[in-house]
Amino acid sequence: MTTLADPVPGGRPGDLRRVAALTAELSARGVRGIVLAYVDTAGVGRVKTIPTARLEAAVSWGVGMSPVFDTFLADDSVVRTDALGSPDGDLRLYPDLDRLVVLAGQPGWAWAPVDRITQEGERHPGCARTFLRRIVTGAAERHGLAFKAAIEIEWAVGLGSAPAGEFVPAVFGPAYGAVRQVELSDYGADLLAACAAQGVEVDQLHPEYAPGQFEISVGAQDPVAAADRSVLVRQTIRAVAQRHGLRVSFAPAVSAEGVGNGGHLHLSCWRDGVNLHAGGERRYGMTAEAESFAAGVLARLPALTAVTAPSPASHLRLRPSQWAGVFTAWGRETREAALRLITGTAGRHDQDANLEVKPVDLAANPYLALGCVIAAGLDGITAARTLPEEITGDPAHYSPEEAAARGVRRLPRSLPEAVGEFHADRVLREALGPVLADAVAAVRLGEAAAVDGLDPDRVAAAYRWVY
């Protein structure tokens, strides 16, 4: 269970009671250093590391890091907002001991996500993990709701011996083919073993559609833990690959053509242990609240893409008829719909029914993506929204008249267009708060400007090894 308490100078009381014993245990297991991990506004994983012996100091007083990283771009250049992007100031990184894990793929290391607070001990308004925790606790207090979430992870496996900057698939063969599983059998087995050692429940691991592409699906958790797990699993995939002489990319588009890497988000609403997406009187067993939640997400998808598909490479992936979900439409088990209702197998509806948000990739900061999707759904509940007519098939084949009649429209085709939708969306901006909302917009526009004039091949190359 993830702690819902903010860190404080001097340390959370519960952490201080157990940190000495935990440090001794880590040292006995050969852990020499601890990775303190967070994800910036651009979706890039950033870290600081400490010796294991310094864990108590980090839990008590944090570790320093500049707030300038909130407006870093993927190429490490910096944009500015009214509040962020200057060289001034400092923040404190506080590890969450409830999520600390020994890294099976990196012997000698442990890993923990961090929350960031100011030197004065206040919440840092640019901290995405703190934002998600605030959204989750607010939903519990105002609506009595809890959530289960999971993020699919797709990645491309390349040869580590390929020329610098290039991607050469490590395996060929058909999509979902046995050939790929056999050729990377040892890598896959070691990855499963590492996940199990780290307490990550894996539902599926399989070859995917694009050359060298694989996907892993993991068990659902509370949203903060699910975002943490997404970061941890990617760290593990990369580390295990390195030990096998492989290199991996989670970029939305490893190449300009073909199917890219997605990061589909799964989410369900619960109250008192009951799944609101099953057993209700609305379509496909949804309760009225579950339908309103889904309708709220659907209504805000154009603005949400500024958070869920935040890279210029994201828009190389967001193409019709490639199961990326690029139209404002929903449907039951419809993989071309941006919002897919999954009812689950007979006998498992009460456990498995959930929403899948498809226009999401792994350039997205998972804390921002989950927090904004939940905020959109909660607004749908407040407004008692209802879903429009569902779709079947591929909405790319609708005539303009049919699409208009169904309320189906194309999601933004570029980052500037997505930012325009985001600027106009009061609900998302208020949920994020002015500091974080301005950072999201500034970083997206900065990314767009950084690749202005580049052709699709060069855009793909610019982001290939960032994520």
Sine and cosine of phi, psi and omega as CSV:
sin_phi,cos_phi,sin_psi,cos_psi,sin_omega,cos_omega
0.00,0.00,0.71,-0.70,0.00,-1.00
-0.99,0.14,0.68,-0.73,0.07,-1.00
-0.91,0.41,0.64,-0.77,0.06,-1.00
-0.97,-0.24,0.15,0.99,-0.01,-1.00
-1.00,-0.01,0.69,-0.72,0.12,-0.99
-0.93,0.37,0.55,-0.83,0.13,-0.99
-0.93,0.37,0.40,-0.92,0.02,-1.00
-0.67,-0.74,0.51,-0.86,0.09,-1.00
-0.82,0.57,0.74,-0.68,-0.10,-0.99
0.99,-0.12,-0.27,0.96,0.09,-1.00
0.99,-0.15,0.52,-0.85,0.14,-0.99
-0.89,0.47,0.70,-0.71,-0.05,-1.00
-0.82,0.58,-0.67,0.74,-0.01,-1.00
-0.90,0.44,-0.60,0.80,0.02,-1.00
-0.91,0.40,-0.66,0.75,-0.05,-1.00
-0.90,0.43,-0.51,0.86,-0.01,-1.00
-0.94,0.34,-0.41,0.91,-0.11,-0.99
-0.88,-0.48,-0.04,1.00,-0.14,-0.99
-0.93,0.36,-0.57,0.82,-0.02,-1.00
-0.90,0.43,-0.72,0.69,0.02,-1.00
-0.91,0.42,-0.62,0.79,0.00,-1.00
-0.92,0.40,-0.65,0.76,0.04,-1.00
-0.88,0.48,-0.68,0.73,0.02,-1.00
-0.90,0.44,-0.66,0.75,0.01,-1.00
-0.90,0.43,-0.69,0.72,0.01,-1.00
-0.89,0.46,-0.70,0.72,0.01,-1.00
-0.88,0.48,-0.65,0.76,0.01,-1.00
-0.90,0.43,-0.46,0.89,0.02,-1.00
-1.00,0.01,0.15,0.99,0.07,-1.00
0.99,0.14,0.28,0.96,0.02,-1.00
-0.99,0.15,0.86,-0.51,-0.04,-1.00
-0.98,-0.19,-0.44,0.90,-0.03,-1.00
-0.57,-0.82,0.36,-0.93,-0.03,-1.00
-0.82,-0.58,0.79,-0.61,0.05,-1.00
-1.00,0.09,0.85,-0.52,0.08,-1.00
-0.98,-0.19,0.92,-0.39,-0.24,-0.97
-0.89,-0.45,0.65,-0.76,0.23,-0.97
-0.53,-0.85,0.16,-0.99,-0.03,-1.00
-0.87,-0.48,0.74,-0.67,-0.05,-1.00
-1.00,0.09,-0.02,-1.00,-0.08,-1.00
-0.89,0.45,-0.52,0.86,0.02,-1.00
-0.98,0.21,-0.09,1.00,-0.02,-1.00
1.00,0.01,0.14,0.99,0.00,-1.00
-1.00,0.04,0.75,-0.67,0.08,-1.00
-0.95,0.31,0.81,-0.59,0.04,-1.00
-0.89,-0.46,0.49,-0.87,-0.03,-1.00
-0.61,-0.79,0.40,-0.92,0.42,-0.91
-0.81,-0.59,0.43,-0.90,0.03,-1.00
-0.81,-0.59,0.49,-0.87,0.02,-1.00
-0.74,-0.67,0.47,-0.89,0.18,-0.98
-0.90,0.44,0.51,-0.86,-0.01,-1.00
-0.82,0.57,-0.59,0.81,-0.02,-1.00
-0.90,0.44,-0.30,0.95,-0.02,-1.00
-1.00,-0.06,0.12,0.99,-0.04,-1.00
-0.88,0.47,-0.68,0.74,-0.02,-1.00
-0.88,0.48,-0.64,0.77,0.03,-1.00
-0.91,0.41,-0.63,0.78,0.01,-1.00
-0.92,0.39,-0.64,0.77,0.02,-1.00
-0.92,0.40,-0.57,0.82,-0.05,-1.00
-0.99,0.16,-0.71,0.71,-0.18,-0.98
-0.78,-0.62,0.04,1.00,0.05,-1.00
0.97,0.24,0.04,-1.00,0.03,-1.00
-0.81,-0.59,0.70,-0.72,-0.11,-0.99
-0.96,0.28,0.58,-0.82,0.13,-0.99
-0.34,-0.94,0.58,-0.81,-0.07,-1.00
-0.96,0.29,0.61,-0.79,0.11,-0.99
-0.95,0.32,-0.11,0.99,-0.04,-1.00
-0.88,0.47,-0.41,0.91,-0.04,-1.00
-0.91,0.41,-0.29,0.96,0.04,-1.00
-0.91,0.41,-0.32,0.95,0.03,-1.00
-0.84,-0.55,0.39,0.92,0.20,-0.98
-0.93,0.36,0.59,-0.81,0.20,-0.98
-1.00,-0.03,0.10,-1.00,-0.03,-1.00
-0.90,0.43,-0.42,0.91,0.03,-1.00
-1.00,-0.05,0.21,0.98,0.04,-1.00
0.95,0.31,0.17,0.99,0.21,-0.98
-0.99,0.17,0.20,-0.98,-0.17,-0.99
-0.81,-0.59,0.71,-0.70,0.18,-0.98
-0.95,-0.33,0.21,-0.98,-0.07,-1.00
-0.81,-0.58,0.50,-0.86,0.21,-0.98
-0.84,-0.54,-0.06,-1.00,0.04,-1.00
-0.87,0.48,-0.50,0.86,-0.12,-0.99
-0.94,-0.34,-0.35,0.94,-0.17,-0.98
-0.76,-0.65,0.34,-0.94,0.10,-0.99
0.97,-0.25,-0.02,1.00,0.04,-1.00
-1.00,-0.04,0.25,-0.97,0.05,-1.00
-0.98,0.19,0.04,1.00,-0.10,-0.99
-1.00,0.09,0.43,-0.90,0.19,-0.98
1.00,0.03,0.08,-1.00,0.00,-1.00
-0.43,-0.90,0.42,-0.91,0.07,-1.00
-0.81,-0.58,0.25,-0.97,0.08,-1.00
-0.89,-0.46,0.78,-0.63,0.04,-1.00
-1.00,-0.07,0.84,-0.54,0.00,-1.00
-0.91,-0.42,0.88,-0.47,0.01,-1.00
-0.94,0.34,0.57,-0.83,0.08,-1.00
-1.00,-0.06,0.97,-0.25,-0.06,-1.00
-0.91,0.42,-0.43,0.91,0.04,-1.00
-0.91,0.42,-0.34,0.94,-0.04,-1.00
-0.93,-0.36,0.09,1.00,0.00,-1.00
-0.93,0.36,0.68,-0.73,-0.04,-1.00
-0.57,-0.82,0.59,-0.81,0.11,-0.99
-0.97,0.24,0.76,-0.66,-0.09,-1.00
-0.99,0.11,0.93,-0.38,-0.01,-1.00
-0.94,0.34,-0.48,0.88,0.00,-1.00
-1.00,0.06,-0.13,0.99,0.01,-1.00
-0.73,-0.69,0.99,0.17,-0.03,-1.00
-0.80,0.60,0.68,-0.73,0.00,-1.00
1.00,-0.08,-0.03,1.00,-0.07,-1.00
-0.80,-0.60,0.54,-0.84,0.24,-0.97
-0.88,-0.47,0.14,-0.99,-0.10,-0.99
-0.62,-0.79,0.62,-0.79,0.08,-1.00
-0.49,-0.87,0.67,-0.74,0.13,-0.99
-0.97,0.25,0.37,-0.93,-0.04,-1.00
-0.82,-0.58,0.45,-0.89,0.27,-0.96
-0.97,-0.25,0.47,-0.88,-0.06,-1.00
-0.89,-0.46,0.78,-0.62,0.08,-1.00
-0.81,-0.59,0.28,-0.96,0.01,-1.00
-0.97,0.23,0.19,-0.98,0.05,-1.00
-0.92,0.40,-0.32,0.95,0.06,-1.00
-1.00,0.08,-0.01,1.00,0.05,-1.00
1.00,0.03,0.22,0.98,-0.01,-1.00
-0.99,-0.15,0.38,-0.93,0.10,-0.99
-0.83,0.56,0.70,-0.71,0.11,-0.99
-0.99,0.15,0.86,-0.51,-0.10,-1.00
-0.92,0.39,-0.20,0.98,0.05,-1.00
-0.99,-0.12,0.06,1.00,-0.05,-1.00
-0.99,0.16,0.91,-0.41,-0.05,-1.00
-0.93,0.37,-0.59,0.80,0.00,-1.00
-0.92,0.39,-0.66,0.75,0.07,-1.00
-0.89,0.45,-0.64,0.77,0.05,-1.00
-0.85,0.53,-0.75,0.66,-0.02,-1.00
-0.90,0.44,-0.66,0.75,0.02,-1.00
-0.88,0.48,-0.62,0.78,0.02,-1.00
-0.91,0.42,-0.65,0.76,0.03,-1.00
-0.90,0.43,-0.67,0.74,-0.03,-1.00
-0.92,0.39,-0.71,0.70,0.00,-1.00
-0.93,0.38,-0.58,0.81,0.05,-1.00
-0.91,0.42,-0.62,0.79,0.03,-1.00
-0.91,0.42,-0.61,0.79,0.03,-1.00
-0.92,0.38,-0.67,0.75,-0.06,-1.00
-0.95,0.31,-0.66,0.75,-0.12,-0.99
-1.00,-0.02,-0.49,0.87,-0.10,-1.00
-0.85,-0.53,-0.11,0.99,-0.06,-1.00
0.92,0.39,0.45,0.89,-0.09,-1.00
-0.96,-0.26,0.56,-0.83,0.22,-0.98
-0.83,-0.56,0.20,-0.98,-0.07,-1.00
-0.68,-0.73,0.48,-0.88,0.24,-0.97
-0.88,-0.47,0.69,-0.72,-0.10,-1.00
-0.62,-0.79,0.43,-0.90,0.12,-0.99
-0.44,-0.90,0.47,-0.88,-0.01,-1.00
-0.83,-0.55,0.86,-0.51,0.09,-1.00
-0.92,0.39,0.53,-0.85,0.00,-1.00
-0.81,-0.58,0.89,-0.45,0.12,-0.99
-0.94,-0.35,0.62,-0.79,0.01,-1.00
-0.49,-0.87,0.39,-0.92,0.03,-1.00
-0.97,-0.25,0.76,-0.66,-0.03,-1.00
-0.98,-0.20,0.87,-0.49,0.00,-1.00
-0.89,-0.46,0.23,-0.97,0.05,-1.00
-0.97,0.26,0.78,-0.63,0.07,-1.00
-0.91,0.41,-0.33,0.94,-0.02,-1.00
-1.00,0.05,0.02,1.00,-0.01,-1.00
-0.91,0.42,0.44,-0.90,0.06,-1.00
-0.82,0.58,0.51,-0.86,-0.07,-1.00
-0.80,0.60,0.77,-0.64,0.06,-1.00
1.00,0.06,-0.26,0.97,-0.06,-1.00
-1.00,-0.07,0.40,-0.92,0.09,-1.00
-0.91,-0.41,0.87,-0.50,0.09,-1.00
-0.87,-0.50,0.91,-0.40,-0.05,-1.00
-0.82,0.58,0.66,-0.75,0.01,-1.00
-0.98,0.21,-0.35,0.94,0.03,-1.00
-0.62,-0.78,0.43,-0.90,0.12,-0.99
-0.86,-0.51,-0.29,-0.96,-0.02,-1.00
0.97,-0.23,0.17,-0.98,-0.12,-0.99
-0.91,0.42,0.40,-0.91,0.12,-0.99
-0.85,0.52,0.68,-0.74,-0.04,-1.00
0.86,0.51,0.31,0.95,-0.17,-0.99
-0.99,0.15,0.53,-0.85,0.06,-1.00
-0.89,0.46,-0.47,0.88,-0.01,-1.00
-0.84,0.54,-0.73,0.68,-0.05,-1.00
-0.91,0.42,-0.66,0.75,-0.01,-1.00
-0.88,0.47,-0.65,0.76,-0.01,-1.00
-0.93,0.37,-0.70,0.71,-0.09,-1.00
-0.92,0.38,-0.47,0.88,0.07,-1.00
-0.91,-0.41,0.57,0.82,-0.05,-1.00
-0.87,0.49,-0.73,0.68,-0.04,-1.00
-0.91,0.41,-0.66,0.75,0.05,-1.00
-0.87,0.48,-0.73,0.68,-0.01,-1.00
-0.89,0.46,-0.67,0.74,0.00,-1.00
-0.91,0.42,-0.66,0.75,0.02,-1.00
-0.92,0.39,-0.57,0.82,0.04,-1.00
-0.91,0.41,-0.70,0.72,0.04,-1.00
-0.88,0.47,-0.65,0.76,0.01,-1.00
-0.91,0.42,-0.64,0.77,0.01,-1.00
-0.91,0.41,-0.68,0.74,0.02,-1.00
-0.88,0.47,-0.71,0.71,0.00,-1.00
-0.88,0.48,-0.66,0.75,0.00,-1.00
-0.90,0.44,-0.46,0.89,-0.01,-1.00
-1.00,-0.07,0.10,0.99,0.04,-1.00
0.97,0.23,0.37,0.93,0.01,-1.00
-0.99,-0.11,0.89,-0.46,0.03,-1.00
-0.99,0.16,0.89,-0.46,0.00,-1.00
-0.99,-0.11,0.81,-0.59,0.07,-1.00
-1.00,0.08,-0.71,0.71,-0.03,-1.00
-0.52,-0.85,0.51,-0.86,0.19,-0.98
-0.63,-0.77,0.87,-0.50,-0.08,-1.00
-0.43,-0.90,0.38,-0.93,0.15,-0.99
-0.90,0.43,0.58,-0.82,0.00,-1.00
-0.94,-0.34,-0.38,-0.93,-0.22,-0.98
-0.99,0.15,-0.75,0.66,-0.15,-0.99
-0.97,0.22,0.30,-0.95,0.01,-1.00
-0.84,0.55,0.79,-0.62,0.03,-1.00
0.95,0.32,0.17,0.99,-0.14,-0.99
-1.00,-0.04,0.65,-0.76,0.08,-1.00
-0.75,-0.66,0.26,-0.97,0.06,-1.00
-0.65,-0.76,0.61,-0.79,0.13,-0.99
-0.81,-0.59,0.70,-0.71,0.08,-1.00
-0.89,-0.45,0.72,-0.69,-0.08,-1.00
-0.85,-0.52,0.26,-0.96,-0.05,-1.00
-0.91,0.41,0.48,-0.88,-0.02,-1.00
-0.98,0.20,0.53,-0.85,0.04,-1.00
-0.63,-0.78,-0.04,-1.00,0.16,-0.99
-0.88,0.47,0.43,-0.90,-0.17,-0.99
-0.84,0.54,-0.66,0.76,-0.01,-1.00
-0.90,0.43,-0.71,0.71,0.03,-1.00
-0.90,0.44,-0.60,0.80,0.02,-1.00
-0.90,0.43,-0.66,0.75,0.06,-1.00
-0.91,0.40,-0.68,0.73,0.08,-1.00
-0.83,0.55,-0.72,0.69,-0.06,-1.00
-0.89,0.45,-0.61,0.79,0.03,-1.00
-0.87,0.50,-0.68,0.74,0.02,-1.00
-0.92,0.39,-0.70,0.71,-0.02,-1.00
-0.89,0.45,-0.71,0.71,-0.04,-1.00
-0.90,0.43,-0.63,0.78,0.05,-1.00
-0.91,0.42,-0.62,0.78,0.07,-1.00
-0.87,0.49,-0.64,0.77,-0.04,-1.00
-0.94,0.34,-0.70,0.72,0.04,-1.00
-0.83,0.55,-0.70,0.71,-0.03,-1.00
-0.92,0.39,-0.69,0.73,-0.05,-1.00
-0.92,0.40,-0.69,0.73,0.01,-1.00
-0.91,0.42,-0.64,0.77,0.04,-1.00
-0.87,0.50,-0.68,0.73,-0.01,-1.00
-0.86,0.52,-0.63,0.78,-0.01,-1.00
-0.94,0.34,-0.27,0.96,0.05,-1.00
-0.97,-0.24,0.20,0.98,0.01,-1.00
0.96,0.28,0.44,0.90,-0.03,-1.00
-0.90,-0.43,0.30,-0.95,0.07,-1.00
-0.74,-0.67,0.67,-0.74,-0.09,-1.00
-0.86,-0.51,0.45,-0.89,0.06,-1.00
-0.73,-0.68,0.75,-0.66,0.11,-0.99
-0.98,-0.22,0.19,0.98,-0.05,-1.00
-0.87,0.49,0.54,-0.84,0.00,-1.00
-0.85,0.53,-0.55,0.83,0.01,-1.00
-0.65,-0.76,0.96,-0.28,0.04,-1.00
-0.95,0.30,-0.54,0.84,0.12,-0.99
-0.74,-0.67,0.27,-0.96,-0.11,-0.99
-0.94,0.33,-0.43,0.90,-0.04,-1.00
-0.95,-0.31,0.35,-0.94,0.10,-1.00
1.00,0.04,-0.11,-0.99,-0.07,-1.00
-0.99,0.11,0.71,-0.71,-0.02,-1.00
-1.00,-0.08,-0.12,-0.99,0.03,-1.00
-1.00,-0.02,0.83,-0.55,0.07,-1.00
-0.99,-0.16,0.15,-0.99,0.08,-1.00
-0.62,-0.79,0.80,0.60,-0.11,-0.99
-0.78,0.62,0.67,-0.74,-0.09,-1.00
-0.97,-0.26,0.79,-0.61,0.05,-1.00
-0.94,-0.35,0.69,-0.73,-0.12,-0.99
-0.48,-0.87,0.67,-0.74,0.10,-1.00
-0.67,-0.75,0.52,-0.85,0.00,-1.00
-0.99,-0.16,0.66,-0.75,-0.04,-1.00
-0.72,-0.69,0.52,-0.86,0.14,-0.99
-0.64,-0.77,0.83,-0.56,0.01,-1.00
0.79,0.61,0.66,0.75,0.06,-1.00
0.98,0.19,0.13,0.99,-0.03,-1.00
-0.93,-0.36,0.77,-0.64,0.02,-1.00
-0.97,0.23,0.88,-0.48,-0.05,-1.00
-0.97,0.24,-0.11,0.99,0.01,-1.00
-1.00,-0.03,0.11,0.99,0.00,-1.00
-0.65,-0.76,0.49,-0.87,0.10,-0.99
0.98,0.19,0.11,0.99,-0.01,-1.00
-1.00,-0.06,-0.05,-1.00,-0.07,-1.00
-0.98,-0.19,-0.03,1.00,0.04,-1.00
-1.00,0.03,-0.06,-1.00,-0.07,-1.00
-0.81,0.59,0.72,-0.70,0.07,-1.00
0.84,0.55,0.49,0.87,0.10,-0.99
1.00,0.07,0.07,1.00,0.05,-1.00
-0.93,0.37,0.58,-0.81,0.22,-0.97
-0.98,0.22,0.21,-0.98,0.02,-1.00
-0.86,0.51,-0.65,0.76,0.00,-1.00
-0.92,0.40,-0.65,0.76,0.01,-1.00
-0.90,0.44,-0.65,0.76,0.04,-1.00
-0.91,0.42,-0.67,0.74,0.02,-1.00
-0.90,0.43,-0.61,0.79,0.05,-1.00
-0.88,0.48,-0.75,0.66,0.01,-1.00
-0.88,0.48,-0.66,0.75,-0.01,-1.00
-0.91,0.42,-0.58,0.82,0.05,-1.00
-0.91,0.42,-0.65,0.76,0.05,-1.00
-0.90,0.43,-0.73,0.69,-0.02,-1.00
-0.86,0.51,-0.67,0.74,-0.05,-1.00
-0.90,0.43,-0.46,0.89,-0.11,-0.99
-0.96,-0.29,0.19,0.98,-0.03,-1.00
-0.85,0.53,-0.66,0.76,0.01,-1.00
-0.85,0.52,-0.67,0.74,0.03,-1.00
-0.96,0.27,-0.55,0.83,-0.01,-1.00
-0.89,0.46,-0.46,0.89,-0.03,-1.00
-0.89,0.45,-0.37,0.93,0.08,-1.00
-0.91,0.42,-0.35,0.94,0.01,-1.00
-0.97,-0.25,-0.64,0.76,-0.11,-0.99
-1.00,0.04,-0.34,0.94,0.03,-1.00
-0.72,-0.69,0.94,0.34,-0.32,-0.95
-1.00,-0.05,0.04,1.00,-0.11,-0.99
-0.92,-0.39,0.48,-0.88,0.17,-0.99
-0.82,0.57,-0.53,0.85,0.05,-1.00
-0.93,0.37,-0.42,0.91,0.05,-1.00
-0.86,0.51,-0.57,0.82,-0.08,-1.00
-0.99,0.11,-0.10,0.99,0.25,-0.97
-0.98,0.20,-0.46,0.89,0.01,-1.00
-0.99,0.10,-0.57,0.82,-0.12,-0.99
-0.98,0.21,0.98,0.19,-0.01,-1.00
-0.83,-0.55,0.55,-0.83,0.02,-1.00
-0.88,0.48,0.45,-0.89,0.14,-0.99
0.90,0.43,0.42,0.91,0.08,-1.00
-0.81,-0.59,0.38,0.92,0.06,-1.00
0.88,0.47,0.41,0.91,0.02,-1.00
-1.00,0.01,-0.23,0.97,0.02,-1.00
0.95,0.32,0.93,0.37,-0.14,-0.99
-0.96,-0.29,0.19,0.98,0.04,-1.00
-0.84,-0.54,0.52,-0.85,0.04,-1.00
-0.97,0.26,1.00,0.09,-0.07,-1.00
-0.46,-0.89,0.41,-0.91,0.05,-1.00
-0.74,-0.67,0.36,-0.93,0.06,-1.00
-0.16,-0.99,0.38,-0.93,0.05,-1.00
-0.98,0.19,0.87,-0.49,0.02,-1.00
0.82,0.58,0.55,0.84,0.01,-1.00
-0.97,-0.24,0.95,-0.31,-0.16,-0.99
-0.98,0.19,-0.13,0.99,0.12,-0.99
-1.00,-0.05,-0.13,0.99,0.04,-1.00
-0.99,0.15,0.64,-0.77,0.03,-1.00
-0.91,0.42,-0.50,0.87,0.04,-1.00
-0.86,-0.51,0.94,-0.35,-0.06,-1.00
-0.97,-0.25,0.82,-0.57,0.10,-1.00
-1.00,0.01,0.85,-0.53,0.04,-1.00
-0.95,-0.31,0.88,-0.48,-0.02,-1.00
-1.00,-0.06,-0.32,0.95,0.01,-1.00
1.00,0.10,0.11,-0.99,-0.05,-1.00
-0.98,0.18,0.53,-0.85,0.07,-1.00
-0.78,0.62,0.74,-0.67,-0.06,-1.00
1.00,-0.06,-0.18,0.98,-0.02,-1.00
-0.80,-0.60,0.14,0.99,-0.07,-1.00
-0.82,0.57,-0.67,0.75,-0.09,-1.00
-0.93,0.37,-0.32,0.95,0.03,-1.00
-0.98,-0.20,-0.58,0.81,-0.22,-0.98
-0.98,-0.18,-0.31,0.95,-0.07,-1.00
-0.88,0.48,0.75,-0.67,-0.03,-1.00
-0.29,-0.96,0.13,-0.99,0.10,-0.99
-0.98,-0.20,0.63,-0.78,0.14,-0.99
-0.91,-0.42,0.85,-0.53,0.07,-1.00
-0.99,-0.14,0.89,-0.45,-0.20,-0.98
-1.00,-0.04,-0.55,0.84,-0.01,-1.00
-0.98,0.20,0.87,0.50,0.00,-1.00
-0.75,-0.66,0.69,-0.73,0.10,-1.00
-0.74,-0.67,0.03,-1.00,-0.15,-0.99
-1.00,0.03,0.16,0.99,0.28,-0.96
-0.99,0.16,-0.22,0.97,0.01,-1.00
-0.97,0.26,0.68,-0.73,0.20,-0.98
-0.91,0.41,0.88,-0.47,-0.13,-0.99
-0.91,0.41,-0.47,0.89,0.03,-1.00
-0.94,0.34,-0.67,0.74,0.05,-1.00
-0.92,0.39,-0.68,0.74,-0.04,-1.00
-0.89,0.46,-0.76,0.65,-0.01,-1.00
-0.91,0.42,-0.68,0.73,-0.02,-1.00
-0.89,0.46,-0.66,0.75,-0.02,-1.00
-0.96,0.29,-0.61,0.79,0.06,-1.00
-0.89,0.45,-0.69,0.73,0.03,-1.00
-0.90,0.45,-0.68,0.73,0.02,-1.00
-0.86,0.50,-0.65,0.76,0.03,-1.00
-0.90,0.44,-0.68,0.74,0.02,-1.00
-0.91,0.42,-0.64,0.77,0.02,-1.00
-0.90,0.44,-0.61,0.79,0.06,-1.00
-0.90,0.43,-0.57,0.82,0.08,-1.00
-0.89,0.46,-0.63,0.78,0.05,-1.00
-0.91,0.41,-0.71,0.70,-0.01,-1.00
-0.86,0.50,-0.63,0.78,-0.03,-1.00
-1.00,0.04,-0.02,1.00,-0.03,-1.00
0.80,0.61,0.70,0.72,0.00,-1.00
-0.91,0.41,0.43,-0.90,0.12,-0.99
-0.84,-0.54,0.45,-0.89,0.00,-1.00
-0.98,0.22,0.57,-0.82,0.12,-0.99
-0.96,0.27,-0.15,-0.99,0.06,-1.00
-0.88,0.48,0.68,-0.73,0.03,-1.00
-0.97,0.26,0.29,-0.96,0.07,-1.00
-0.94,-0.34,0.33,-0.94,0.23,-0.97
-0.75,-0.66,0.40,-0.92,0.01,-1.00
0.96,0.27,-0.42,-0.91,-0.10,-0.99
-0.96,-0.29,0.92,-0.40,-0.01,-1.00
-0.91,0.41,-0.22,0.97,0.07,-1.00
-0.89,0.46,-0.35,0.94,-0.03,-1.00
-1.00,0.00,-0.05,1.00,0.03,-1.00
-0.94,0.35,0.56,-0.83,0.18,-0.98
-0.95,0.32,0.35,-0.94,0.05,-1.00
-0.82,0.57,-0.59,0.81,-0.01,-1.00
-0.93,0.36,-0.68,0.73,0.00,-1.00
-0.92,0.39,-0.67,0.75,0.03,-1.00
-0.87,0.49,-0.69,0.72,0.00,-1.00
-0.90,0.44,-0.65,0.76,-0.02,-1.00
-0.90,0.43,-0.53,0.85,-0.02,-1.00
-1.00,0.00,-0.08,1.00,-0.06,-1.00
0.95,0.31,0.42,0.91,-0.03,-1.00
-0.99,-0.11,0.85,-0.52,0.07,-1.00
-0.69,-0.72,0.36,-0.93,-0.03,-1.00
-0.94,0.33,0.66,-0.75,0.14,-0.99
-0.93,0.37,0.28,-0.96,-0.01,-1.00
-0.77,0.64,0.62,-0.79,-0.04,-1.00
-0.99,-0.12,-0.04,1.00,-0.02,-1.00
-0.45,-0.89,0.28,-0.96,0.06,-1.00
-0.90,0.44,-0.71,0.71,0.04,-1.00
-0.85,0.53,-0.62,0.78,0.03,-1.00
-0.91,0.41,-0.66,0.75,0.02,-1.00
-0.90,0.43,-0.63,0.77,0.02,-1.00
-0.91,0.41,-0.59,0.80,0.07,-1.00
-0.87,0.50,-0.68,0.73,0.07,-1.00
-0.90,0.43,-0.64,0.77,-0.01,-1.00
-0.91,0.42,-0.69,0.72,0.03,-1.00
-0.86,0.51,-0.55,0.83,-0.05,-1.00
-0.99,0.12,-0.10,1.00,-0.10,-1.00
-0.99,-0.17,0.99,-0.17,-0.05,-1.00
-0.90,0.44,-0.62,0.79,-0.09,-1.00
-0.88,0.47,-0.75,0.66,-0.04,-1.00
-0.93,0.38,-0.66,0.75,-0.03,-1.00
-0.92,0.40,-0.64,0.77,0.01,-1.00
-0.94,0.35,-0.58,0.82,0.05,-1.00
-0.89,0.46,-0.68,0.73,-0.01,-1.00
-0.95,0.31,-0.53,0.85,-0.14,-0.99
1.00,0.03,0.40,-0.92,-0.15,-0.99
-0.89,0.46,-0.61,0.79,-0.05,-1.00
-0.92,0.40,-0.76,0.65,-0.04,-1.00
-0.95,0.30,-0.61,0.79,0.04,-1.00
-0.88,0.47,-0.68,0.73,0.03,-1.00
-0.91,0.41,-0.58,0.81,0.04,-1.00
-0.90,0.43,-0.69,0.73,0.03,-1.00
-0.84,0.54,-0.77,0.64,-0.04,-1.00
-0.90,0.43,-0.69,0.73,-0.05,-1.00
-0.91,0.41,-0.66,0.75,-0.01,-1.00
-0.93,0.38,-0.65,0.76,0.02,-1.00
-0.90,0.44,-0.70,0.71,0.02,-1.00
-0.92,0.39,-0.56,0.83,0.07,-1.00
-0.90,0.43,-0.65,0.76,0.04,-1.00
-0.90,0.44,-0.66,0.75,0.01,-1.00
-0.89,0.46,-0.68,0.73,0.00,-1.00
-0.92,0.40,-0.55,0.84,-0.05,-1.00
-0.91,0.42,-0.44,0.90,-0.03,-1.00
-0.92,-0.40,0.19,0.98,-0.01,-1.00
-0.83,0.56,0.80,-0.60,0.02,-1.00
1.00,-0.02,-0.15,0.99,0.01,-1.00
-0.99,0.13,0.58,-0.81,0.08,-1.00
-0.98,0.19,0.23,-0.97,-0.08,-1.00
-0.83,0.56,-0.60,0.80,0.01,-1.00
-0.88,0.47,-0.66,0.75,-0.02,-1.00
-0.96,0.27,-0.51,0.86,0.09,-1.00
-0.90,0.43,-0.73,0.68,0.02,-1.00
-0.86,0.51,-0.68,0.74,-0.01,-1.00
-0.91,0.42,-0.58,0.82,-0.04,-1.00
-0.90,0.43,-0.49,0.87,-0.08,-1.00
-0.93,-0.37,0.03,1.00,-0.14,-0.99
-0.84,0.54,-0.68,0.73,-0.10,-0.99
-0.92,-0.38,0.29,0.96,0.05,-1.00
-0.99,0.16,-0.63,0.77,-0.12,-0.99
-0.94,-0.34,0.00,0.00,0.00,0.00
